[in-house]
Amino acid sequence: MVCVKKGIKVIIMILLVAIIGAGGFVIYKSSQGISYDISSVEKIKSDVEIVSEDIDSVTIKKNSDSKFKVLMFTDTHLKGDKELDNITVSYMIKNIKEQNPDLVILGGDNVTYGFNKKRNVELAELFEKLGVYWATVLGNHEGDGFLSYAREDVIKLFSSYEHCLVKAGKEDIDGNGNCTINILNSDGTLKEVFFLMDTGDYMTEESKAEYGVTEEGDVYDGVKTSQVNWYKEKHDALEAEYGKFKSVTVVHIPLYQTEKEYAEGDFLYGEKREGVCESGFDAGLFDAMKEKGSAQAVYFGHDHVNNFGVMCEGILLSYIQPSGYAAYNMQTKFDAPENEWLQGCTVLNIKNDGTYTAERIFNHQ
């Protein structure tokens, strides 16, 4: 009997050591930095300057009349995997160096897993080293890991950097980092407005009740009524100051209309390789965009193997080209050969009148 008890104790101790060891390994892996040596990274050339800023907007001006170039990445999922994170960052730097953008926008799920403050800091310092203005929206995986850096802290951290244009946004508005980036021509006229809006992660039971969602379990969140009202108010204020203008909205989770419009709308480019994991409700953002009349497009990420664009009542609904190598992708999901991988970025070349042309960059094609 004594030997049996001792044996059980030994087994329990072995299991505890194994669990603690496995947990320690997970913590070690997830707390790793990006590990990319940025010491040799050189600044890119820029003739953009900040004109003014407040709690939910920043106005910048390009001092020449050349096209304003915006480079968009999404779903980089920097999670502490040294090899894959370095591939992602290497291509980001390569794309930025080749395109020499005036602004970089990240589409969310940028830095994931727990213990990730170090990686968030390193990502911000990379952009500062490059000397490029940048901004981001938050994805559903920001803040969801064990001891992960909280969503509001990510925005607070990023906005403390000189070249980051993200603002915290008003406290009475749902989400974190709802703000506008107002781009002026050299003569002070308004070229373009980017609305950056937080689509959250998953709906709470309170939100489901508010928006009439009866589905049980996890339902993807989206832009809320308070954010729609903010969009309208901000739009009216900008129009009162500058007159009519054109705009683009960036979110992480696709709008409620996306799946339906893929099936019924004006399909333009790309492929749908998985279901659209869109917001589970519609708080009226799309209708507000139609009402105000400036919207040219809504760009989003979230679904790593979708990269299509569809025209919906005059407004483009489009995926940003996925950018990360550490999350599921064409290789891990379909065992696709390298020349079919989608990782890359989306480039917008904006003219002085606010119209733009778009290009999808593939790293492997």
N, C-alpha and C positions, 0 to 999 in steps of 0.2 A: 504493500500500500504506500509506503514511504517512497519507494523507487518510482511508483507511478506519479505521485505528486511532484517529485523532483523533475521527472520527465516532462510533465505538463508545464512546469515553471520554465524549464529550458526552452521548450517550444514557444511559449509566450514571449520570452526574452528575445529569441531569434526573430520572431515576427515583429516585435516592437523595433528592434534594430533595423530590420529590413524596411519597415514603414518609414521610420525616421530618416534612414539613408535615402530612400526614394524621394521623400518629401524634400530633403536637403538638396538632392540633385535637381529636382524641378525648380526649387527656389533659385539655385545657382544658375541654371540655364536661363530662367526668365528674368533674372536681374542683370544679365549681361548687357553691355553697351553694344552699339553698332559695330565698334571695332574697326571702322574705316579710318584710315589715317588721312585727316583733312589738312595736315600741315602744309602740303604742297599745292592745295587748291588755290587757284588764283581768281581774283575778282573779275566779273564780267563788266563790260562797259554799259553805262546807263546814263540817260539824260532825263530821268524822272525825279521829281522832287515832291515832298509832302507840302501841301498848301495850308490845310487846316484839318483838325480832327476833334471829335468829341466822343461821348460815351458809346454811340452806336453808328458812327460813320467816320470815314477819313476821305479827304479829297486830295488827289494827286494830279500833277500836271506833267505832260511830256513836252519838253522844251523845243523839240523839233516837230515838223508836221509829217514825219514818216509814220507808217502804220504802227499801231500799238499792239505788241505781241503778248498774248497770254498763253502760258504753258500750264496744262492741267494734268496732274497725276491723281490716281485714286487707289485705295486699298493696297497700300504698300505693306501693311501688316508686319512692321519691324518688331519681331517677337523675341529677339535674343538668340536666334540661330545665326551664328557667326558667318557661315558660308553663304547661306541664302540671303541674309540681310545685306551682306556686302555686295552681292550681285545686284540686288535692287538699288542700293545706293550708287553703285558704279554706273549703272545705266541712267539713273536720274541725273547724275553729274554730267555724263556724256550728252544727254539730251539738252540739258541747260547750256552747256558749252557750245553745242552745235546750233541751237536755236537763238541763243542770246536774247531771252525774253525780257520784257519790261515788268512782268508780273508772273509769279508762279502761284497757282491755287491748288491746294490739296483737297481731295473729295471725301476725306474721312477714312476711318479705320487705318490711321497712319502708323500708330505705335500701339501694339497690342500686348496681351498677357499681363501678368502681375509684375510687381517690382520694376516698373518701367519708367520711373522718373529720369533715370540716367539716359535712356534712349531718347526720351522727349527733349532733354537738354541738348544732346548731341545732334539731333535733327535740326533744332533751332540754330545751333552754332554753325552747322554746315551752311545754312542759308546766309548767315551773317558773314561767314568766310567768303562766300560767293559774291556777297554784296548786292543780292537781288531782292527786290521787294516781294513779299510772299504773304499768303493768307491761307486759311483752312476753314472747313466746316468739320463738325464732329460726326463720326460714324456710330453705329450701334455697338461696336466693340471698344470704344474708348471708355475706360473706367469699369469694365466688367470682369477683370481678372482679380485673383486673390491679391489683396493689398496693391491693387492697381491705382495709379494716379487718378484722382477724381476728375470728372469732366470739367467742372468749373475751375479746377486747379490747372488743367491743361491750357485752357484759354488764358488764365491769369499769367501763367508762365510764358506762353508764346507772345502775348501782347506786351511783355516787358522788354522784348528785343527791338532794337532800333528799326530793323527792316520789316518787321511783322506788322501788317495792317489790320489784323483782327482786333476788334473791340469787344469788351465784355457784353455790351448790350444792356438794355434797361432791365432792372430787377423785376418789374411787374410783368414781364413778357416770358412765356414759357421757353425753356431751352437756354443754351449758353452760346454766346458768340453771334447772335443775330445782329448783323450790321450791313452797311453798304460801303462799297468802294466806288467813289465818284471820280471818273477820269476826265480831265479837262484837256482840250487842245491847247496849243501854245498861245492862242489869243484869248483863252479863258472861257470859251464856249464848252458846253458839256458834250463830250464824245460818247460816253457810255457809263451806265451804272450797273455794278454787280451787286445783287442782293444775295448775301450769304445767310442761310437759315438752318437751324438745328432741327433735325428730324428725330432726335432721341434714339431710344433703343426698342423697348417693348411697352405696349400699352399697359397701364395699371387697371385694376378693376374699376376705379373711379372714372378713368378715361373711357373705358368701354361703355359704362353706363351713360356717360355724358354724350357720347357720339353714337349710341344705339348699336354697338357691336355685341352680338350674342355668341360669337365663336369662343369656345373655351380654349384654355392653354395660351401659349405665346402668340401674340399678334403684333406685327411690326408697327411701331409708332409712326408719327408723321408731324407735319406742321399743324399747330393748334390754332384755335380761333383767335387767341390773343396775338399770335404772330401774323395772322392774316390782317387783323386790324392795324397792327404796326406797319405792315407792308403798305396798306392804303394810305395811312397818315404820312409815312416817309415819302411815298411817291408824290402825294399832293404837295408836300413842302418843297421837294426838289423841282417839281414842275412850276411852282409859284416863283421860285428863284431863277430858274434857267429856261423855262419854257418847255416845249415838247422835247422828249429825249427817247433814246432806245436803251433797253436793259436786258440783262441775262441773269438768271437765278441759278445758284448752285446749292444743292442739297446732297445728302448721302443716300437716303432711302427713296426709291422711285415714287413719283406721285401715284395716287390712287387710280388715275386714268390710264396708266401706261400699258398694262396687259390688254385692256379692251381696245386701245388704239392700235396696238400692234396687230390685232386680229382684224380690225375694221378700218383703220386709218390709212394714211398715205405713207407707206413704208419707203424709206429713202436709202438706207445702206446698212451694212453689218449683218449679223446673224443672231438669232435667238436660240441658245443652246440649253437653256434651263428655264424653269418657270420664273416669272418676274416676282421677286419677293418685295412687293410694293407695300405702301402704307395701307393699313386695314380700314381706313376711313377717309372721308373727304371733308375737311373743314372749310373749304371754299377758296383755297389759294388760286386754283386754276381760273375760277370764275372772276376773282379779283384781278388777275392778270388780263383777262379779256376786257374787263370793264375799264381798266386804266389805260390800256392800249400801247404800252411801251415794250411789252415782252416779246423778245425774239426767240428765246430758248430757255429750257430748263435742263441743266446737266446734272448727272448723278452717277453714283457708283454702285456698290453693294453686291451685285451679282457678277462674279468674277469671269464668267465665260459668256456673258452677253455683251455685245458691243454694237447694238443696232440704234438707229435713229428713226423716229416716225413723226410726221407732221400732224398736229392735232389742232384744227381750227386756227391755223395760221401760226401756231407756236410749236417749235421743235421740242420734242421730248427725246433726250439722247443720253446714252451712257458715255462717260469718259472712258477712254481706253484704259483697261486695268494695268496696274504697274508693278505689283508685288510678286515675288517668287516664293515666299514662305507660306502662303495660303493656298487653298485649292485653286487649280488652274487647268488649262487644257492638257497639260502633261499628267497631272495627278488624277484628273477626273476621266479623261478619255484616252490616256496613253498616246496622245497625239505627237507626231514628230516635231522637231524643233521649228521647222519652217511654218508650222501651223499655230505656234504659240501666239497669244494675243498681247503679251506685256509690251507696254509702250507708254504713249502719252497722247493727249489731244492738244492741238495748237489752234488758237484763234488769232487771226490777223484783222484787227479792227481799223476801219477807215475813219476819217475825220467826221463823217456824218453818222457814225455809229453802226453802220452795216459792217458785216464781217464775212470772211471766208474761213472755213475750218478744214483742218487736215488731221488725219489719224496717223500717228507714227508707230510702226511696229518695230521692236528691237530685233526681231528674228526673220524679217521678210525683206 
